[in-house]
Amino acid sequence: MGQTERFLALREQDTKTRTLAVTEFSRPLLVEAGAGTGKTALLVARILSWSLGPGWEQAEAEAGGSAQDIAGRVASGVVAITFTEKAAAEMGTRLAEGLATVLAGKLPHGLELAQLPVPEVCRER
């Protein structure tokens, strides 16, 4: 296998892994990778995907209520663990930016692989 083929195989595996991270919520996932590989971006995309998709639908089905009530229940069930306070702050900033992007009617980077409702529904959520 040549260098190009190896690169393409690695890229395909990376895409499969990223897709799993933003679509599989029946179990916890461990993300382990080197510095600068996009772990924080992936975790933010996973949180947003859960919050706007299956997490929202589950909270709505279980208790209903206003959008604010549902959002509160969804957010209270999210846990993300990082190794440093700096990384946690970065994650918070990126989550806020991602939500602002959704509010603008667009999907943030990383969510193109997720199975989410149309952007208008995500914006309402």
VOGU-3710 file (C-alpha; in Angstrom, 3 decimals, decimal comma):
1> mgqterflal> 0,000/0,000/0,000  1,428/3,336/-1,053  1,528/6,537/0,932  -1,569/7,968/-0,767  -3,585/4,814/-0,121  -2,535/4,794/3,550  -3,522/8,433/3,889  -6,932/7,769/2,312  -7,500/4,741/4,551  -6,629/6,782/7,654
11> reqdtktrtl> -8,902/9,606/6,539  -11,760/7,149/5,976  -11,252/5,652/9,447  -11,134/9,134/10,972  -14,435/10,042/9,300  -16,038/6,826/10,574  -14,830/7,550/14,103  -16,050/11,160/14,008  -19,421/10,018/12,658  -19,716/7,494/15,490
21> avtefsrpll> -18,915/10,217/18,021  -21,780/12,446/16,853  -24,361/9,715/16,243  -23,841/6,976/18,886  -25,306/7,853/22,262  -26,250/4,484/23,704  -22,901/4,223/25,468  -20,040/6,423/26,631  -17,128/6,902/24,253  -13,477/7,446/25,036
31> veagagtgkt> -11,638/9,830/22,734  -7,887/9,481/22,862  -5,607/11,243/20,395  -2,553/13,444/20,233  -2,412/17,207/20,621  -3,964/19,235/17,823  -6,010/16,387/16,356  -9,422/17,911/17,014  -10,490/16,213/20,246  -12,097/19,352/21,640
41> allvarilsw> -13,910/20,058/18,370  -15,149/16,473/18,328  -16,366/16,636/21,917  -18,154/19,927/21,274  -19,802/18,444/18,178  -20,877/15,408/20,243  -22,411/17,595/22,947  -24,235/19,766/20,414  -25,412/16,741/18,440  -26,813/15,101/21,584
51> slgpgweqae> -28,358/18,324/22,829  -30,084/19,238/19,562  -31,035/15,718/18,529  -31,576/12,608/20,661  -31,120/14,342/24,008  -33,767/16,925/23,168  -36,173/14,310/21,837  -35,715/12,139/24,924  -36,237/15,026/27,362  -39,273/16,217/25,430
61> aeaggsaqdi> -40,838/12,733/25,367  -40,176/12,098/29,066  -41,556/15,299/30,542  -42,556/17,757/27,839  -42,772/21,364/28,965  -41,488/24,553/27,466  -38,397/24,703/25,274  -36,538/26,297/28,192  -37,523/23,411/30,503  -36,429/20,838/27,934
71> agrvasgvva> -33,135/22,642/27,318  -32,460/22,679/31,060  -33,066/18,939/31,349  -30,839/18,233/28,351  -27,994/20,407/29,676  -28,216/18,891/33,148  -27,461/15,466/31,680  -24,270/16,425/29,856  -20,861/15,648/31,336  -17,590/16,305/29,520
81> itftekaaae> -14,246/15,651/31,172  -10,970/17,249/30,165  -7,546/17,263/31,762  -7,087/20,965/32,396  -9,092/24,050/33,331  -7,777/25,719/30,185  -9,244/22,911/28,060  -12,551/23,159/29,926  -12,697/26,909/29,292  -11,907/26,346/25,618
91> mgtrlaegla> -14,693/23,784/25,415  -17,147/26,220/26,998  -16,178/28,922/24,527  -16,576/26,575/21,587  -19,952/25,361/22,839  -21,143/28,967/23,094  -19,866/29,659/19,570  -21,568/26,501/18,290  -24,873/27,500/19,846  -24,535/30,986/18,340
101> tvlagklphg> -23,999/29,374/14,932  -27,146/27,278/15,417  -29,049/30,403/16,446  -27,927/31,970/13,163  -29,604/29,055/11,347  -26,455/27,132/10,422  -24,838/23,926/11,630  -21,442/24,313/13,323  -18,364/22,515/12,046  -18,462/18,821/12,896
111> lelaqlpvpe> -22,235/18,495/12,850  -22,455/17,771/9,148  -21,939/14,103/10,101  -24,662/14,139/12,762  -28,215/12,989/12,169  -29,941/16,201/13,227  -33,225/17,811/12,309  -33,116/20,601/9,743  -31,312/23,779/10,871  -34,608/25,620/11,492
121> vcrer> -35,674/22,984/14,053  -32,241/23,069/15,670  -32,502/26,847/15,890  -35,867/26,612/17,647  -34,397/24,150/20,131
//
